[in-house]
């Protein structure tokens, strides 16, 4: 059985994120994080692409590769109109994740080993994203620095449909979350993830969910 997972990054008009999450859940994409953002594109460019307002709901979603590929294959049937949500969706490969998360998304919770599942990644850097209950970010960053991370960025967020997710993973989970984003070289990303997952993974009080996205390029400005 293929245990790979994939990610979706969706940027839609403010107020439409909840509707999108419901549609994704109906398509078996059960893990969705929602936050808010502000578009920076010029008004005329937004009009061309039909993005509407500048205020955005940002949805980060995780799912089994088979479920996300089904979504791609049947995109026209699943999403009736490109302007239904006033934004765009980006499909991303996940270069690594905690084994518990892979098992849950593939409907198999028997294996609970605290280790990362490495996946093919030809890129030089990863964006590691760690979602955890509020109050754990400083401790997580301390562990990540010991493994070689330089710094990170925190985004406040909320786990969408927390009761459904808690039932899905069979444990109590707080709705208020913090997303810690760390850009790190691919060669040390695995160690950062393993060290953080060992102390702050899904079965810990932090209820951490950890995954990594390969990045094409990163510029310091």
N, C-alpha and C positions, 0 to 999 in steps of 0.2 A: 504493500500500500504506500502510495506517495504521500509523505508527511510534509511536503513543502507548503509554506504559506506565502501569501502575497498581500500587498497593501494598496489602499485607495486613498488619494488625497482629493477631497472635493471642496471647492470654493463656490458658494452659492449666495444668493441674496439673503440678507438678514431676515430671519423669520421663517425661512424655508428649510432650514437644517433639520428640524424635527420631522417634517414630512419626508425628507430624503432618507433619514435614518429608518423610518418605518418601512419605506420601500426596500431598503437594503436588508433589513431583518427578514422581510418576506422572501428575499432571495438567498437566505441562509448566511448572510454576512452579519454575524451576531455581535462582534466586538467593535464598538464605535465610540470615538471620543469627540466631543464637540467643544469648540471655543469660538471666540469672535475675532474678527480682524477688520482691517481698513484697506480698501483697494487704493492703489497709487496710480493706476493707469489714467491717462487723460480722458476727459469726458467723451471726445469724439471716438477714441479707440474703444471705449466701453460700449458705445452705441453700435459700432461696427460688429462687435462680437455678441451683442445682445446681453451684456452683463447687468444692465440696469444701474441700481444704486451702488455707491462706494462701500457702504457698510456690508460686511460679509459674515456669514456663518462658515466656519472652517470645520470640516469633518475628516478625521483620520480613522480609517476602517481597516480591520484585519480579518482575513478569511482564508480558508483552505484554498489552495491553488485551483482545485477542480471547481469550486463554487464561483470563484472570481472569473475563471475562464468561461464558465457557463454564462455569467453576466455579460462578458464581452461578446460572446457568440450571439446572444439574444438581446443585444443592447436596444435595438429598435423596438422590440416587443416590450421590454421592461421599462423603458423610458420613452413615453409616447412623443414627447416634443423636446427638442434641444433647448427651448426657452422655458421649460416647465419650472426649472429651479433658478434660472437666471445666472448661470455660472458654468464651471467646467469641472471635469473629473480626470484625475491623472492616475494611471495604473503603474505601480512600482513593484519591483522585485524586492523581497526581503532577504538580505544576505545571511542573517542569523537570527535565532530567537531561542528563548528558553524551551527546553523539551516539554515541560508541563503545558505551555501554551500550544505547542504543536499538537500534542495529544488531544487537548480540549477541542481545538478547532477541527480536528479530524475525527471527533466523536469517539475518542479512546482515552480514558483517564486512568488506565491501569499502570502506566509507567510514570513515576514521579521523580525520576533522577534529577538532581540539581546540576545540570550541565547544559551547555549551549549546543544547538544543532547547526553545524556549519554548512553553508550552501555556497555554490559557485559564485565567485565575485572577482571580476577582472579589474575593478576600479581600485584606486589607491587610497581613497578615504571613505569612511562610513559616517553617516549621521545616526548616532545611537539615540534612541528615544526611550526614556524610562518614565512610565506612568506609575505614580505611587500615591498613597494617601497623604494628606497634608501633614507637614511636620517632619518628614523624613528626608527632604531634599539635601539639607546640609550634610547629614551623615552619609547619604549615598554619594554625594560629590567627594567627600573625604576618601571613601573607598576607591572611587574612580580615579582620583588623583594618584593614589598609591600605585594604581595599575598603569599609570602613564598619561592619563587625561590632563589637559592643560586647564580647561575651563568649560563652563556650560551656560546655557540659557534656560530660564524657567518660564513656563507659560501656565497660567492658572486655567483650569478646565473643570469639567464635570463629566462623569461617566454617564452616558445616555442610558436611560431605562435601567437604573441600578438594580431594581428588584428582579428583573428578568435575568440580568447578568449574574447576580448572586445565586439565583436558582440554577443557572447554567453551569457555574463552576462549583456549586455545592458548598459555598462558604459565604459568610457575611462580608460585604464590601462597602466601604464608604463611597458616597456619590461624589463628594468634593475631592478633586485630584490635582496634582501638580505634574506637569510634563517637563522633564529635564532633558534638554537636547544637547548632545555632546558631539562635536565634530572631531574625529580621531583617525589616525592612519589605520588602514585595514590590518596591518601586521600586529597591532596591539588591541584592536577592537574586541577580539575574542576573549582576551584576558580581562579586559574591563567588564565585559558582560558577565563572564563567569563569576568574577569576584563580587559584583553587585548582586547577581542573582542568588548566590550562595547565602547572602545575608538579608536581602530585601526582595526575594522572589514572591511569587503568587501565594505560596503557603506560609509566608512570614506575616507579622503584623502590618507591614507596609503594603502588602498585597500588590507587589510590584509586577508590572508587565513590561518586558524588555524586548526590543527588537531593533534591527539596524537596517538602514537604507543606503545602498551604494550611491555615491555622488560622482558625477562626471567631472566637475571642476569646483574648486573653492578659491575665492579671491579675498584677500585681506584688504579692507578699505579703511 
